[in-house]
Amino acid sequence: MKTTQAHNDRIAKMTFSSVFPHYVTKVEKKGRTVEELYEVIEWLTGFTEADLQELINEKATFAQFFDRATINPNAHLITGVICGYRIEEIENQLTKEVRYLDKLVDELARGRKMEKILRSE
């Protein structure tokens, strides 16, 4: 499934603060911790818990969020389908990075082992 420009624009304008509570609910409902969520997000983006709180407070959009992020060099190892899109086929870089984050949160909620989630070659 190919993303449209409207889809990409909608993701870029979405605020991290509006989505983060859903990530927390999703992982906690499945017995995982917020600390594990922070660990996964830090692995992907380089953001500490304090950095994330600052981004939440300023209501940073996903475009701003990922513009400031230092994406993990192993992020390309995140593959599969999330939200109906095959990650490796997404052409828009921002949309791909958001889907990386969605996939990691999903894997955490599904009980995948942390060492598998935090991919290393």
C-alpha positions in Angstrom: 0.0 0.0 0.0 1.5 3.3 -1.1 1.1 6.4 1.2 -0.5 9.5 -0.3 0.8 13.0 0.1 -2.3 13.9 2.2 -1.5 10.9 4.5 2.2 12.1 4.8 1.1 15.7 5.5 -1.4 14.5 8.2 1.4 12.5 9.9 3.8 15.4 9.7 1.3 17.8 11.4 0.3 15.3 14.2 1.7 16.2 17.6 3.8 13.7 19.5 2.0 14.7 22.7 -1.3 13.6 21.2 0.0 10.1 20.4 2.3 9.4 23.3 -0.6 8.7 25.8 -1.9 6.1 23.4 1.6 4.4 23.3 1.6 4.4 27.1 -1.9 2.9 27.3 -1.1 0.2 24.7 2.1 -1.0 26.4 0.7 -0.8 30.0 -2.4 -2.7 29.0 -0.2 -5.6 27.8 1.9 -5.6 31.0 4.9 -3.6 29.8 6.2 -0.5 31.6 6.6 3.1 30.6 10.3 2.8 31.3 10.5 0.1 28.6 8.6 2.5 26.3 11.2 5.2 27.0 14.0 2.8 26.3 12.5 1.8 23.0 12.0 5.5 22.0 15.5 6.4 23.1 17.0 3.6 21.1 15.2 4.8 17.9 15.5 8.6 18.4 18.2 9.3 20.9 15.7 11.2 23.0 15.9 10.8 26.8 12.8 10.9 29.0 13.6 14.6 29.8 13.9 15.3 26.0 10.5 13.6 25.4 8.9 15.6 28.2 10.2 18.8 26.6 8.8 17.8 23.2 5.5 16.9 24.8 5.3 20.3 26.6 6.0 22.3 23.4 3.5 20.1 21.5 6.1 19.3 18.8 4.7 17.8 15.6 6.1 14.6 14.3 7.9 16.6 11.6 9.7 18.6 14.4 10.1 15.5 16.5 11.9 13.5 13.9 13.8 16.6 12.6 15.5 16.7 16.0 15.9 13.0 16.4 19.1 11.0 15.8 17.8 7.9 14.2 19.5 4.7 15.2 21.7 3.4 12.4 20.0 0.0 12.8 16.5 1.4 12.3 16.5 0.0 8.7 16.3 -3.5 10.3 12.7 -2.6 11.4 10.6 -4.3 8.8 7.1 -5.7 8.5 3.6 -4.3 8.3 2.2 -1.7 10.6 -1.2 0.1 10.1 -1.6 -1.6 6.7 1.8 -0.4 5.3 4.9 -2.4 4.7 7.6 -0.3 6.3 10.3 -1.1 3.8 8.1 0.1 1.0 7.3 3.5 2.5 9.0 6.2 0.4 8.4 9.3 2.5 11.2 9.4 5.1 9.2 11.0 7.9 6.3 8.6 7.4 8.7 5.7 7.5 10.3 7.0 10.8 6.9 7.4 12.4 6.0 3.8 11.3 9.3 2.6 12.8 8.2 4.1 16.1 4.7 2.5 15.8 6.2 -0.9 15.0 8.6 -0.8 18.0 5.7 0.2 20.3 3.6 -2.6 18.8 6.4 -5.2 19.3 6.8 -4.0 22.9 3.1 -4.4 23.6 3.0 -7.8 22.0 5.6 -9.0 24.5 8.6 -9.3 22.2 11.9 -9.5 24.1 13.7 -6.2 24.5 16.9 -7.5 22.8 14.9 -8.4 19.7 13.1 -5.0 19.7 16.4 -3.1 20.0 17.9 -4.6 16.9 21.6 -5.1 16.6 23.4 -6.5 13.6 
